[in-house]
Amino acid sequence: MSGPRVRFAPSPTGYFHVGSARSALF
């Protein structure tokens, strides 16, 4: 559920986290 929240975050670290989370989800 933290996916959309981080995605909306304009943070450089957030973007990296989203990529890692997406890979783990898939």
Sequence and secondary structure as in RCSB ss.txt:
>XXXX:A:sequence
MSGPRVRFAPSPTGYFHVGSARSALF
>XXXX:A:secstr
 HHHHHHH   HHHHHHHHHHHHHH 
